[in-house]
């Protein structure tokens, strides 16, 4: 799927939406794929603690995911001001 046909990351995305179809920074999308996460729902179900263990996915990336997908942090990770 090309960049222009990707959907914006929003809280309204269905859980079954493939991450390949979602506008996310390439580094974040690659880190999630390398970690075996393939859908928005899998990211929603993963704890912050699990997400930050993925290579190249730090607290700022997790905070970004939580913000754009409309999720509360499970471990207190917040976007920087």
N, C-alpha and C positions, 0 to 999 in steps of 0.2 A: 504494500500500500504506500503510495507516495505521501510526502509531507503535507501536501495541500488537501489530501482527503482524510487526514487524521481528525479525530474529534477532540475538542477541547476537554481537558481534565476538569470535571465538575463533580459536585456531590451527587448529582442526579444520575450519573452513569450507572447502568445496571451492573451487578456483580459479575455477570458472565462476559463483560466487554474485554476482549483481548488487549493486553497492554501494548501490543504492536500497533493497535489502531488509535492509541491515545497520544495526544501531544504532551510529551514529557521530554526533559533534557535527555539527550542521547546517553550520557554517562549514567543517569539514573535508570533509564530503560534497560541498558546493557547490564547493570549491576543486578537488577531484578531478574532478568532473564538468566544470568549466570547462576543466580540463587534458586532457579527453578520455578519462579513465580511467573505465571502466564496471564492471569486475569486480575481485573480490578478487585474482585471479591477476595482473591488470595492475599492481596496487599492489605485490604481492610481487616482480614482475619489475623494477620501477622502482628505480633507485638513489636513495639519499638525495640525492645531488647534483641529480638531475632533480626529485625531489619538492619540494625547497626552492625551486626556481625558479618553482613555481606561485604565482600571486598568492594572498595570504592563507594560505599554508601555510608556516609557519616551522619551526625546528628542534624546538620543543616539540610541534607537531602531528605531525611526522614521528616523533618518539620515541614519541608516543602510539600511532600506527598500528603501529609496529614492536612495541610491547609487546602490544597487544590482538590482533594477528594472529600473534604468536609468531615474529617474524622478527628476525634479527640485523641490526644496522645495517651498511650497506655502507661508510659513511664515518665511523664512530665517533660518531654522534649517539646520545646516551644520555638516558633520562628524568632529569629533575632530581629530586633527593632531597628 
